[in-house]
Amino acid sequence: MTRYERLNRLLELLAEHGTLEVEAVAAELAVSVATVRRDLDHLAGQQLLTRTRGGAVANAVAYDLPLRYKSARNVSQKQRVAAVAAALVAPGAVVGLTGGTTTTELARALATDPALTGLTVVTNALNIAGELTVRPHVKLVVTGGVARPQSYELIGPIGVASLGGLALDVTFLGVDGLDPEFGACSHHEGEAEINRLLAARAARVVVVADGSKLGRRAFARICPVSAVHTLVTDDTAPAAVVDELTAAGVEVLRAS
């Protein structure tokens, strides 16, 4: 287990239980007590938890892991999903990209495909903008807004206003959950609002999500399933959820 994977697992355990005991965590992760203490001190320094005498307690942000920790999870699946999604984009297309780890991989796939000339990419994600701004063959449009440190996304009324007059060929949504009844959703209502507008401005809406996101709900809905044209996922996607989405009219593409 790498350090990033270990930090990610600590935050997940904290989100699940609310408190952590150093010795119990060390046993579960098969690492030393000293390693757990150092990891907890590191996370406490970033205000992601509060240290206690024998462990840690959760802060309010613990349920919503920062992007830098999420990026260590399911990397190969996300790259395969991104490759399939990139194949849906035609040269000269106007593409909307929301924030997220899978959409970040998609941005990299789009940027390195020599056949995709004349692309315009509209995004509210600062990290994606940083990836694409050095690509001369991509016209980059970044929404305004207030930066959210958890996800690097720009949110708020300035971002909402900036999307008013745009028309997109396709928007790729990164999501925290996709539930057949609730729809595509996000942990944060501000992100959901901007993502909803990016979807509404597009002729086609594609959700990109590895199988761990399917059948899950998050706090704020981005859009109902009826607004999603295509889901690109991987071979870990739960078959029952895929069947429900297909029955609802969503085209499902699996990355192998």
Sequence and secondary structure as in RCSB ss.txt:
>XXXX:A:sequence
MTRYERLNRLLELLAEHGTLEVEAVAAELAVSVATVRRDLDHLAGQQLLTRTRGGAVANAVAYDLPLRYKSARNV
SQKQRVAAVAAALVAPGAVVGLTGGTTTTELARALATDPALTGLTVVTNALNIAGELTVRPHVKLVVTGGVARPQ
SYELIGPIGVASLGGLALDVTFLGVDGLDPEFGACSHHEGEAEINRLLAARAARVVVVADGSKLGRRAFARICPV
SAVHTLVTDDTAPAAVVDELTAAGVEVLRAS
>XXXX:A:secstr
  HHHHHHHHHHHHHHHSEEEHHHHHHHHT  HHHHHHHHHHHHHTTSEEE SSEEEE TTTTS  HHHHTTSSH
HHHHHHHHHHHTT  TT EEEE SSHHHHHHHHHHHT TT  SEEEEESBHHHHHHHTT TTEEEEE  SEEETT
TTEEESHHHHHHTTT  EEEEEEE SEEETTTEEEES HHHHHHHHHHHHTEEEEEEE  GGGBT   SEEEE G
GG  EEEEETTS HHHHHHHHHTT EEEEE 
